[in-house]
């Protein structure tokens, strides 16, 4: 199974919001202007001056059925539709400070909410906020989203009383049929636990909705209950029983089972019973012991109505797209991407599993999802008929297993039902999350080579879940197995705290993951390893599992994927029940806010994807925001780094980008600007000019593209699951930023184009032209993105963009000491130099490398516990402070820290838990920031041989290890130096016993012998400088020779 494993400045174009009410891309002109330049794209409805900022019906989206609409303070009349099970609604209002809204005359509660009971027909809701009045017409119907009605029936339980028979169909969940011992049999005749339902006359039935609770005493997880339900129908009394569902799941999905019959079936009687069937996802030993049925509902067409005719199957032996060799000047994988755009295969169940799938209308609403079948028989004929010959895909080919171990025989694995849809098969994933070994590698190579010839129109690949064995061998896999695509699944919002992850970590928690960085590098280096034949890469999005995260959190994963070069986005999963604690559809199958919020981003991906599939990512730069008063750190790695890093500055100039700045115009992050991510792209290597012009315009044969993502996200109040009301404090308007791009001036050859994220069409934009540059501004909600490109290269006139001032430079001159000692390091299981103390000193003094990190020992066990300690020499400088940088993307770094001064040694003992440190004197105690820099100014200058840093606890309670990305001391400004600064007296005691924790080089300040003379000089404050010069002269030759033979600890 899938592992159930988060004021104006110019920017680049942003993705338009999907759905009614979305701001459209300005065509050839700009909508408004500010001090820095035109706002060429406004995707956020500004609400700062409104009395009522937002209105959300927790259970219902605004708009006509299937037409999503967001609230805008400028519009005062709305509509919504409530289906059968929605008896009342709660409405949340967000008003200007000092305003208390009313709902139908009643003031809202402290959360801004009010409750409205619904009756059939129109329900008018009136909301007032100061002088403003808003009206919502909620139309209540007694159908589900597809127009089905609940059919009346009687029931006969297999072992219950007459009272039990009534309880399961009385439309009252407070009455039950409790089965103490569940009996599971293959057939009804074997007398299993089950229910027989009787309609008064035969009608077309689509699904059963059952309420209840399974119980397993074997310690099985809620999602691993191995029993199944069979469902059979009888069209007339005494007629033949036909089993239509054999593996309906009984796992606990919030007390509801949504059993779909796979299309409409005419039925007079229906049987459902427990059977012992399990599938590859569920262990056979995890069967249920008992079960409770609260209510069973039958849903189908109203009396006298017949199902609509389904589209005809494709012609037999029809063929689809075949890229051949070298089509459009690119290799096979990229040609498939150019043909299909950004593929979004969504896991949906195969036939006989009884889990509802989207129909054609719902697929259109999804923003681009196509079915991906993952359980045997790897197909669903009724679903494919209902979807009208949609493109489709397979996971776990060829036989439904995670591994290829037992799949050595190459053969056409498409069944007869599949063969009819062969021409529209566009994606085949072999296995899923299997481990890496040489045998698997050979099998993948064998299957991929065969598959590309057998199914030429289908992308060929496998999928992993961040397994370290794959990460360490992914380049070998690419060069030898030659997949069309690399993909993985990491669900960023799945843990208890991740849905409310610290906004400062939003960008880091994506781009800094090892699997993201490793797979991106391997894919873009490609089949040859030199980048001339890049392949596609992408990932599964957490589209369903615990999906009630904020609007901005939903969007950022999709947009960062695109901005870093991904061209494939798998969706896990898309089913009309809470199969993984998600809330995409309500109990009546109606799409929820969650569904439409995801669909917005998917539609944007489809639109921008029309250009992105013809591009190749060359760099990802992050402009760090400010969180809690501290500058954030930036993801870094292969062709990835801070916007102002030396590598990034060269790339910025190459794409005509001089500066990127952001202004927070929302309500999150205390008004401070958040992160902004910029992805740079060239056209695909080898792409023919004719195809380039077709995609980018007749005047564009060498486009240079820029994608901008607003990395500021907001949170929800708490983790909610299924259909619980969500309090979203991270909507687009709450996380909006004006992102301003300062660019090279456009030329006659190099025009600046903005891509409409819904259509993929480009429009020339007019920047504000200044004396030396041009500016444009993008107004983007949190997690939203925009795509711009130059029609031809347009380098920045001033070359590299200069690095900004280091905040630590306000105290003095930051520098990396010449060497470092640590109480422990992690020498294995980290990619060097990560884990080692030298990682704290890499980079330059003005451009430190914060993508590497030191880590205290975490393996092997036992781990050394706090305190941890670092010691660096002052290199003879007067020290006014220090600056540290937290490890990027981590949330369990050190918290309490104390600086000390002390002597230079080859080895040290670490401080005691109470803060006492042998040979050291305390300078200052601070609390380190969880992310970004922590800059510390000492209360007075320190003249000493060494500075020690004691780390006393972790931000994450209970952790023994710690880590850090960078450490620099800050030399005092020259005006701080007295004529002859007295040296800070550090205690001189005998050296402790020598251990293997030693400095890697001879200290630059040689320890002084403790003699009566030196004691007297120190006690009287007499300068030791003359004696030091004499001593240095005497030992210079020998010390220099020794030092040359030692390794510098950097």
Secondary structure, DSSP 8 states (H G I E B T S, - for coil): ------------------SBT------SS-SEE-SS-EEEEE-S---TT-SEEEEEESS--BSSTT--B---TT--EEEEEE-TT--EEEEEEEE-TT---EETTEE--TTSEEEEE--SEEEEEEEEETTEEEEEEEEE-SB-TTS-EEE--EEEESS--HHHHHHTTSS-TTS-EEESS----SSGGG--SEEEEEEEEEEEEEEEEEEEEEE-SS---TT----EEEEEEESSTT--EEEEEEEEE-S-STTEEEEEEEEEEEEEEEEEEEE----TTS-GGG--SEEEEEEEEEEE--TT-----------TT------TTTGGGS-HHHHHHHHH-SBEEEEE--TTS-B----HHHHHHTTSEEEEE-STTS--HHHHHHTTS--EEEEEETTT-S--TT--S------HHHHTTGGGEEEEEESSS----HHHHHHHHHHHHHHHHHSTTSEEE--B---HHHHTTHHHHHHHH--SEEEEE--TT-STTGGG--GGGTTHHHHTSHHHHHHHHHHHHTTTSSSTT--EEEEEE-SSTT----HHHHHHHHHHHHHTT--EEEES---SS-TTS--SB-TTS-B-HHHHHHHHHHHHHHHHHHHHTTEEEEEEEEE--EETTEE-----BTTEEETTSHHHHHHHHHTTEEEEEEEE-SSSGGG----EEEEEEEE-TT--HHHHHHHH-TT-SS-EEEEEEE-----BSS---TT----BS--TGGG-EEEEEEE----SS--EEEE-TTT--EEE---EE-SS-EEEEEEE-TT-EEEEEESS----TT-S------GGGGTEEEE--S--EES----SSS-TTTBSGGGGG-B-SSSB--SS-EE---SSSS---S-EEEEEE-TT--EEEEEEE--TT-S--B-EEEEEEE---SB-----TTS--TTEEEEEEEE--SSSEEEEEEEEEE--SEEEEEE--BSSTT----EESEEEEEEE-GGG--TT---------------S-B-SS--SS------HHHHHHHHHT---HHHHHHHHHHHHHHHHHHHHTS----
